[in-house]
């Protein structure tokens, strides 16, 4: 079993920044890829960013490219999402997720474990 705990969400003005953290426990973190997803009210959960086990490969949704950065610290069993130049349309609950293997994955159906989510609200 894997436990994922997100933190770092909050209320920020347009153009501001937040850094989300996801602490993982329950299996050897460094062997597995990780991902960040978000879900806005009335919308499907969508991938935001994903990272391979080593951090050598990353993926970003077009809507966040150039503004968000995913990274990981395998020594701390933690994955991060640095969010800059935030827009009101970034408002959502953000989820950390873990797939069953080390390969970077980009669809929610490929992910096995999920955190409880953290709310990000961007005011205009």
LUMFI-53604 format. One record per atom (N, C-alpha, C): residue number from 0; residue in one letter; atom name; x, y, z. Coordinates in steps of 0.05 Angstrom, whole numbers, plus 5000, padded with zeros to 4 digits. Each point is the difference from the previous one (the first is absolute). Layout:
<rs>
(NUM, 'A', 'CA', (X, Y, Z)) ...
</rs>
This chain:
<rs>
(0, 'X', 'N', (5017, 4976, 5000)) (0, 'X', 'CA', (4983, 5024, 5000)) (0, 'X', 'C', (5017, 5025, 5000)) (1, 'X', 'N', (4991, 5020, 4987)) (1, 'X', 'CA', (5014, 5026, 4998)) (1, 'X', 'C', (4983, 5022, 5012)) (2, 'X', 'N', (5012, 5017, 5016)) (2, 'X', 'CA', (4986, 5023, 5011)) (2, 'X', 'C', (5013, 5025, 4988)) (3, 'X', 'N', (4983, 5018, 4991)) (3, 'X', 'CA', (5008, 5025, 4988)) (3, 'X', 'C', (4986, 5023, 5014)) (4, 'X', 'N', (5016, 5019, 5009)) (4, 'X', 'CA', (4989, 5023, 5015)) (4, 'X', 'C', (5009, 5026, 4987)) (5, 'X', 'N', (4981, 5015, 4989)) (5, 'X', 'CA', (5006, 5025, 4987)) (5, 'X', 'C', (4999, 5023, 5020)) (6, 'X', 'N', (5015, 5021, 4994)) (6, 'X', 'CA', (5000, 5024, 5016)) (6, 'X', 'C', (5008, 5024, 4983)) (7, 'X', 'N', (4995, 5024, 5009)) (7, 'X', 'CA', (5009, 5024, 4986)) (7, 'X', 'C', (4979, 5015, 4985)) (8, 'X', 'N', (4975, 4990, 4999)) (8, 'X', 'CA', (4979, 5014, 4986)) (8, 'X', 'C', (4992, 5025, 5016)) (9, 'X', 'N', (4983, 5017, 4987)) (9, 'X', 'CA', (4991, 5024, 5013)) (9, 'X', 'C', (4988, 5019, 4980)) (10, 'X', 'N', (4996, 5025, 5010)) (10, 'X', 'CA', (4989, 5021, 4984)) (10, 'X', 'C', (5022, 5019, 4991)) (11, 'X', 'N', (5000, 5006, 4974)) (11, 'X', 'CA', (5021, 5018, 4990)) (11, 'X', 'C', (4988, 5017, 4978)) (12, 'X', 'N', (5011, 5023, 4996)) (12, 'X', 'CA', (4990, 5018, 4979)) (12, 'X', 'C', (5012, 4992, 4973)) (13, 'X', 'N', (4986, 5009, 4979)) (13, 'X', 'CA', (5010, 4996, 4973)) (13, 'X', 'C', (5028, 5009, 4998)) (14, 'X', 'N', (5017, 4983, 4987)) (14, 'X', 'CA', (5028, 5007, 4997)) (14, 'X', 'C', (5018, 4990, 5022)) (15, 'X', 'N', (4988, 4991, 5022)) (15, 'X', 'CA', (5015, 4990, 5022)) (15, 'X', 'C', (5011, 4972, 4997)) (16, 'X', 'N', (5013, 4990, 5021)) (16, 'X', 'CA', (5012, 4974, 4999)) (16, 'X', 'C', (4993, 4983, 5025)) (17, 'X', 'N', (5000, 4974, 4996)) (17, 'X', 'CA', (4997, 4981, 5022)) (17, 'X', 'C', (5018, 4976, 4994)) (18, 'X', 'N', (5009, 4987, 5021)) (18, 'X', 'CA', (5014, 4975, 4996)) (18, 'X', 'C', (4985, 4978, 5016)) (19, 'X', 'N', (4991, 4980, 4985)) (19, 'X', 'CA', (4987, 4977, 5012)) (19, 'X', 'C', (5021, 4978, 5006)) (20, 'X', 'N', (4996, 4986, 5022)) (20, 'X', 'CA', (5017, 4978, 5007)) (20, 'X', 'C', (4982, 4975, 5003)) (21, 'X', 'N', (5012, 4977, 4995)) (21, 'X', 'CA', (4986, 4975, 5004)) (21, 'X', 'C', (5020, 4981, 5013)) (22, 'X', 'N', (4994, 4992, 5025)) (22, 'X', 'CA', (5017, 4982, 5014)) (22, 'X', 'C', (4989, 4971, 4997)) (23, 'X', 'N', (5018, 4982, 4992)) (23, 'X', 'CA', (4992, 4973, 4994)) (23, 'X', 'C', (5011, 4981, 5021)) (24, 'X', 'N', (4985, 4979, 5006)) (24, 'X', 'CA', (5010, 4979, 5018)) (24, 'X', 'C', (4987, 4974, 4992)) (25, 'X', 'N', (5012, 4978, 5009)) (25, 'X', 'CA', (4989, 4974, 4995)) (25, 'X', 'C', (5013, 4983, 4980)) (26, 'X', 'N', (5017, 5011, 4983)) (26, 'X', 'CA', (5016, 4984, 4981)) (26, 'X', 'C', (5024, 5016, 4993)) (27, 'X', 'N', (5018, 4988, 4984)) (27, 'X', 'CA', (5025, 5013, 4993)) (27, 'X', 'C', (4995, 5021, 4980)) (28, 'X', 'N', (4998, 5025, 5010)) (28, 'X', 'CA', (4992, 5023, 4984)) (28, 'X', 'C', (5017, 5003, 4975)) (29, 'X', 'N', (5026, 4997, 5002)) (29, 'X', 'CA', (5018, 5006, 4978)) (29, 'X', 'C', (4996, 4981, 4976)) (30, 'X', 'N', (4986, 4979, 5004)) (30, 'X', 'CA', (4996, 4981, 4978)) (30, 'X', 'C', (4976, 5006, 4982)) (31, 'X', 'N', (4985, 5021, 5007)) (31, 'X', 'CA', (4974, 5004, 4987)) (31, 'X', 'C', (4997, 5028, 4989)) (32, 'X', 'N', (4987, 5002, 4977)) (32, 'X', 'CA', (4992, 5026, 4990)) (32, 'X', 'C', (4979, 5013, 5017)) (33, 'X', 'N', (4995, 5025, 4996)) (33, 'X', 'CA', (4979, 5015, 5016)) (33, 'X', 'C', (4986, 5020, 4981)) (34, 'X', 'N', (4977, 5009, 5009)) (34, 'X', 'CA', (4985, 5019, 4984)) (34, 'X', 'C', (4984, 5019, 5017)) (35, 'X', 'N', (4994, 5023, 4989)) (35, 'X', 'CA', (4981, 5019, 5012)) (35, 'X', 'C', (4976, 5003, 4981)) (36, 'X', 'N', (4977, 5000, 5012)) (36, 'X', 'CA', (4975, 5003, 4985)) (36, 'X', 'C', (4984, 5023, 5014)) (37, 'X', 'N', (4980, 5009, 4986)) (37, 'X', 'CA', (4982, 5020, 5012)) (37, 'X', 'C', (4971, 4995, 4990)) (38, 'X', 'N', (4982, 5009, 5017)) (38, 'X', 'CA', (4972, 4998, 4993)) (38, 'X', 'C', (4985, 5025, 5009)) (39, 'X', 'N', (4989, 5014, 4981)) (39, 'X', 'CA', (4984, 5023, 5006)) (39, 'X', 'C', (4971, 4992, 5002)) (40, 'X', 'N', (4983, 5016, 5013)) (40, 'X', 'CA', (4972, 4992, 5003)) (40, 'X', 'C', (4986, 4996, 4974)) (41, 'X', 'N', (4987, 4977, 4997)) (41, 'X', 'CA', (4985, 4994, 4976)) (41, 'X', 'C', (5017, 4991, 4977)) (42, 'X', 'N', (5026, 4996, 5005)) (42, 'X', 'CA', (5018, 4991, 4978)) (42, 'X', 'C', (5013, 4973, 5006)) (43, 'X', 'N', (5010, 4988, 4980)) (43, 'X', 'CA', (5015, 4975, 5003)) (43, 'X', 'C', (5027, 5005, 5013)) (44, 'X', 'N', (5010, 4980, 5015)) (44, 'X', 'CA', (5027, 5001, 5010)) (44, 'X', 'C', (5019, 4999, 4977)) (45, 'X', 'N', (5020, 5018, 5000)) (45, 'X', 'CA', (5018, 5001, 4978)) (45, 'X', 'C', (5029, 5000, 5010)) (46, 'X', 'N', (5018, 4989, 4983)) (46, 'X', 'CA', (5028, 5000, 5007)) (46, 'X', 'C', (5011, 5028, 4998)) (47, 'X', 'N', (5017, 5007, 5019)) (47, 'X', 'CA', (5014, 5026, 4999)) (47, 'X', 'C', (5029, 4995, 4992)) (48, 'X', 'N', (5013, 4982, 5014)) (48, 'X', 'CA', (5028, 4994, 4995)) (48, 'X', 'C', (5006, 4972, 5010)) (49, 'X', 'N', (5022, 4989, 4989)) (49, 'X', 'CA', (5008, 4973, 5009)) (49, 'X', 'C', (5031, 4999, 4998)) (50, 'X', 'N', (5011, 4981, 5016)) (50, 'X', 'CA', (5029, 4998, 5001)) (50, 'X', 'C', (5008, 4971, 5003)) (51, 'X', 'N', (5022, 4993, 4986)) (51, 'X', 'CA', (5009, 4972, 5002)) (51, 'X', 'C', (5014, 4995, 5027)) (52, 'X', 'N', (5008, 4976, 5004)) (52, 'X', 'CA', (5011, 4992, 5026)) (52, 'X', 'C', (5026, 5016, 5007)) (53, 'X', 'N', (5015, 5006, 4980)) (53, 'X', 'CA', (5026, 5014, 5004)) (53, 'X', 'C', (4997, 5030, 4998)) (54, 'X', 'N', (4978, 5009, 4990)) (54, 'X', 'CA', (4997, 5029, 4994)) (54, 'X', 'C', (5011, 5008, 4973)) (55, 'X', 'N', (5010, 4981, 4985)) (55, 'X', 'CA', (5012, 5006, 4974)) (55, 'X', 'C', (4981, 5005, 4978)) (56, 'X', 'N', (4975, 4992, 5004)) (56, 'X', 'CA', (4979, 5004, 4980)) (56, 'X', 'C', (4976, 5013, 5014)) (57, 'X', 'N', (4990, 5021, 4987)) (57, 'X', 'CA', (4976, 5014, 5011)) (57, 'X', 'C', (4980, 5004, 4978)) (58, 'X', 'N', (4975, 5004, 5008)) (58, 'X', 'CA', (4978, 5006, 4982)) (58, 'X', 'C', (4984, 5023, 5012)) (59, 'X', 'N', (4990, 5018, 4982)) (59, 'X', 'CA', (4983, 5021, 5009)) (59, 'X', 'C', (4976, 5003, 4982)) (60, 'X', 'N', (4977, 5005, 5011)) (60, 'X', 'CA', (4977, 5007, 4984)) (60, 'X', 'C', (5006, 5027, 4986)) (61, 'X', 'N', (4989, 5003, 4977)) (61, 'X', 'CA', (5005, 5025, 4984)) (61, 'X', 'C', (4992, 5025, 5016)) (62, 'X', 'N', (4979, 4997, 5016)) (62, 'X', 'CA', (4990, 5023, 5015)) (62, 'X', 'C', (5019, 5011, 5021)) (63, 'X', 'N', (5020, 4984, 5008)) (63, 'X', 'CA', (5018, 5008, 5022)) (63, 'X', 'C', (5029, 5002, 4991)) (64, 'X', 'N', (5005, 4992, 4976)) (64, 'X', 'CA', (5028, 5001, 4990)) (64, 'X', 'C', (5012, 5028, 5003)) (65, 'X', 'N', (5024, 5001, 5010)) (65, 'X', 'CA', (5013, 5026, 5004)) (65, 'X', 'C', (4994, 5014, 5025)) (66, 'X', 'N', (4979, 4990, 5015)) (66, 'X', 'CA', (4992, 5012, 5025)) (66, 'X', 'C', (5004, 4982, 5024)) (67, 'X', 'N', (4996, 4974, 4996)) (67, 'X', 'CA', (5002, 4981, 5021)) (67, 'X', 'C', (5025, 4983, 4996)) (68, 'X', 'N', (5011, 4991, 5023)) (68, 'X', 'CA', (5023, 4982, 4999)) (68, 'X', 'C', (4996, 4977, 5020)) (69, 'X', 'N', (5003, 4976, 4990)) (69, 'X', 'CA', (4998, 4977, 5018)) (69, 'X', 'C', (5029, 4991, 5006)) (70, 'X', 'N', (5004, 4992, 5025)) (70, 'X', 'CA', (5027, 4990, 5008)) (70, 'X', 'C', (4996, 4980, 5022)) (71, 'X', 'N', (5021, 4986, 5007)) (71, 'X', 'CA', (4999, 4980, 5022)) (71, 'X', 'C', (5026, 4999, 5014)) (72, 'X', 'N', (4998, 4993, 5026)) (72, 'X', 'CA', (5023, 4995, 5017)) (72, 'X', 'C', (4997, 4972, 5011)) (73, 'X', 'N', (5014, 4981, 4988)) (73, 'X', 'CA', (4997, 4972, 5007)) (73, 'X', 'C', (5010, 4995, 5029)) (74, 'X', 'N', (5019, 5016, 5009)) (74, 'X', 'CA', (5010, 4996, 5027)) (74, 'X', 'C', (4979, 5008, 5021)) (75, 'X', 'N', (4981, 5018, 4992)) (75, 'X', 'CA', (4979, 5008, 5018)) (75, 'X', 'C', (4973, 4988, 4994)) (76, 'X', 'N', (5000, 4982, 4980)) (76, 'X', 'CA', (4974, 4987, 4992)) (76, 'X', 'C', (4979, 5021, 4993)) (77, 'X', 'N', (5007, 5021, 4987)) (77, 'X', 'CA', (4982, 5022, 4995)) (77, 'X', 'C', (5001, 5009, 4971)) (78, 'X', 'N', (4977, 5007, 4989)) (78, 'X', 'CA', (4998, 5012, 4973)) (78, 'X', 'C', (4988, 5027, 5003)) (79, 'X', 'N', (5009, 5019, 4984)) (79, 'X', 'CA', (4991, 5027, 5002)) (79, 'X', 'C', (4987, 5010, 4974)) (80, 'X', 'N', (4984, 5020, 5003)) (80, 'X', 'CA', (4989, 5014, 4976)) (80, 'X', 'C', (5002, 5030, 5006)) (81, 'X', 'N', (5020, 5012, 4987)) (81, 'X', 'CA', (5003, 5029, 5001)) (81, 'X', 'C', (4982, 5013, 4980)) (82, 'X', 'N', (4982, 5018, 5009)) (82, 'X', 'CA', (4981, 5012, 4983)) (82, 'X', 'C', (5004, 5030, 5000)) (83, 'X', 'N', (5007, 5011, 4977)) (83, 'X', 'CA', (5005, 5029, 4997)) (83, 'X', 'C', (4980, 5012, 4980)) (84, 'X', 'N', (4998, 5026, 5001)) (84, 'X', 'CA', (4982, 5014, 4981)) (84, 'X', 'C', (4972, 4988, 5001)) (85, 'X', 'N', (4990, 4996, 5024)) (85, 'X', 'CA', (4974, 4986, 5002)) (85, 'X', 'C', (4977, 5017, 4989)) (86, 'X', 'N', (4981, 4986, 4989)) (86, 'X', 'CA', (4976, 5012, 4987)) (86, 'X', 'C', (4975, 4990, 5014)) (87, 'X', 'N', (4978, 5015, 4998)) (87, 'X', 'CA', (4975, 4990, 5012)) (87, 'X', 'C', (4992, 4972, 4990)) (88, 'X', 'N', (5006, 4994, 4976)) (88, 'X', 'CA', (4993, 4974, 4989)) (88, 'X', 'C', (5017, 4977, 5011)) (89, 'X', 'N', (5020, 5006, 5016)) (89, 'X', 'CA', (5015, 4980, 5014)) (89, 'X', 'C', (4987, 4991, 5026)) (90, 'X', 'N', (4978, 5014, 5008)) (90, 'X', 'CA', (4986, 4993, 5024)) (90, 'X', 'C', (4988, 4972, 4998)) (91, 'X', 'N', (5007, 4983, 5020)) (91, 'X', 'CA', (4992, 4972, 5000)) (91, 'X', 'C', (5010, 4987, 5025)) (92, 'X', 'N', (4991, 4976, 5004)) (92, 'X', 'CA', (5012, 4982, 5020)) (92, 'X', 'C', (5023, 4986, 4986)) (93, 'X', 'N', (5024, 5001, 5011)) (93, 'X', 'CA', (5023, 4987, 4988)) (93, 'X', 'C', (5006, 4974, 5015)) (94, 'X', 'N', (5005, 4979, 4985)) (94, 'X', 'CA', (5005, 4974, 5011)) (94, 'X', 'C', (5027, 4990, 4991)) (95, 'X', 'N', (5014, 4987, 5019)) (95, 'X', 'CA', (5024, 4986, 4994)) (95, 'X', 'C', (4992, 4970, 4995)) (96, 'X', 'N', (5013, 4987, 4982)) (96, 'X', 'CA', (4993, 4973, 4993)) (96, 'X', 'C', (5025, 4984, 4993)) (97, 'X', 'N', (4997, 4973, 5004)) (97, 'X', 'CA', (5022, 4982, 4994)) (97, 'X', 'C', (4991, 4977, 4982)) (98, 'X', 'N', (5014, 4996, 4978)) (98, 'X', 'CA', (4993, 4977, 4983)) (98, 'X', 'C', (5014, 4975, 5011)) (99, 'X', 'N', (4995, 4977, 4988)) (99, 'X', 'CA', (5012, 4975, 5011)) (99, 'X', 'C', (5029, 4995, 4992)) (100, 'X', 'N', (5012, 5017, 4983)) (100, 'X', 'CA', (5028, 4995, 4993)) (100, 'X', 'C', (5016, 5025, 4997)) (101, 'X', 'N', (5024, 4997, 4988)) (101, 'X', 'CA', (5019, 5022, 4998)) (101, 'X', 'C', (4996, 5018, 4976)) (102, 'X', 'N', (4984, 4990, 4981)) (102, 'X', 'CA', (4997, 5015, 4975)) (102, 'X', 'C', (4980, 5023, 5003)) (103, 'X', 'N', (5007, 5022, 4989)) (103, 'X', 'CA', (4983, 5024, 5001)) (103, 'X', 'C', (4974, 4994, 4986)) (104, 'X', 'N', (4977, 5007, 5012)) (104, 'X', 'CA', (4974, 4995, 4989)) (104, 'X', 'C', (4984, 5026, 5001)) (105, 'X', 'N', (4981, 5003, 4981)) (105, 'X', 'CA', (4987, 5026, 4996)) (105, 'X', 'C', (4970, 4999, 5001)) (106, 'X', 'N', (4988, 4976, 5006)) (106, 'X', 'CA', (4971, 5000, 5002)) (106, 'X', 'C', (4992, 4989, 5027)) (107, 'X', 'N', (4978, 5010, 5010)) (107, 'X', 'CA', (4992, 4993, 5028)) (107, 'X', 'C', (4994, 4971, 5004)) (108, 'X', 'N', (4991, 4986, 4979)) (108, 'X', 'CA', (4994, 4971, 5003)) (108, 'X', 'C', (5025, 4984, 5004)) (109, 'X', 'N', (5024, 5011, 4994)) (109, 'X', 'CA', (5025, 4985, 5004)) (109, 'X', 'C', (5011, 5003, 5028)) (110, 'X', 'N', (4987, 5016, 5017)) (110, 'X', 'CA', (5010, 5005, 5027)) (110, 'X', 'C', (4985, 4983, 5020)) (111, 'X', 'N', (5015, 4990, 5019)) (111, 'X', 'CA', (4989, 4981, 5019)) (111, 'X', 'C', (4994, 5012, 5028)) (112, 'X', 'N', (5016, 5019, 5008)) (112, 'X', 'CA', (4996, 5011, 5027)) (112, 'X', 'C', (4996, 5031, 4998)) (113, 'X', 'N', (4983, 5010, 5018)) (113, 'X', 'CA', (4994, 5028, 4999)) (113, 'X', 'C', (5001, 5012, 5028)) (114, 'X', 'N', (5008, 5025, 5002)) (114, 'X', 'CA', (4998, 5015, 5024)) (114, 'X', 'C', (4972, 5011, 5004)) (115, 'X', 'N', (4997, 5015, 5022)) (115, 'X', 'CA', (4973, 5010, 5007)) (115, 'X', 'C', (4994, 5027, 4985)) (116, 'X', 'N', (5021, 5012, 4989)) (116, 'X', 'CA', (4996, 5025, 4986)) (116, 'X', 'C', (5005, 5025, 5017)) (117, 'X', 'N', (5008, 5021, 4986)) (117, 'X', 'CA', (5004, 5026, 5014)) (117, 'X', 'C', (4988, 5021, 4982)) (118, 'X', 'N', (4985, 5018, 5012)) (118, 'X', 'CA', (4986, 5021, 4985)) (118, 'X', 'C', (5018, 5023, 4992)) (119, 'X', 'N', (4999, 5007, 4975)) (119, 'X', 'CA', (5015, 5024, 4990)) (119, 'X', 'C', (4979, 5018, 4988)) (120, 'X', 'N', (4999, 5025, 5010)) (120, 'X', 'CA', (4981, 5020, 4991)) (120, 'X', 'C', (5015, 5025, 4991)) (121, 'X', 'N', (4996, 5008, 4975)) (121, 'X', 'CA', (5013, 5023, 4989)) (121, 'X', 'C', (4979, 5021, 4996)) (122, 'X', 'N', (5003, 5022, 5014)) (122, 'X', 'CA', (4981, 5022, 4997)) (122, 'X', 'C', (5008, 5020, 4978)) (123, 'X', 'N', (4980, 5011, 4988)) (123, 'X', 'CA', (5005, 5019, 4978)) (123, 'X', 'C', (5001, 5028, 5009)) 
</rs>
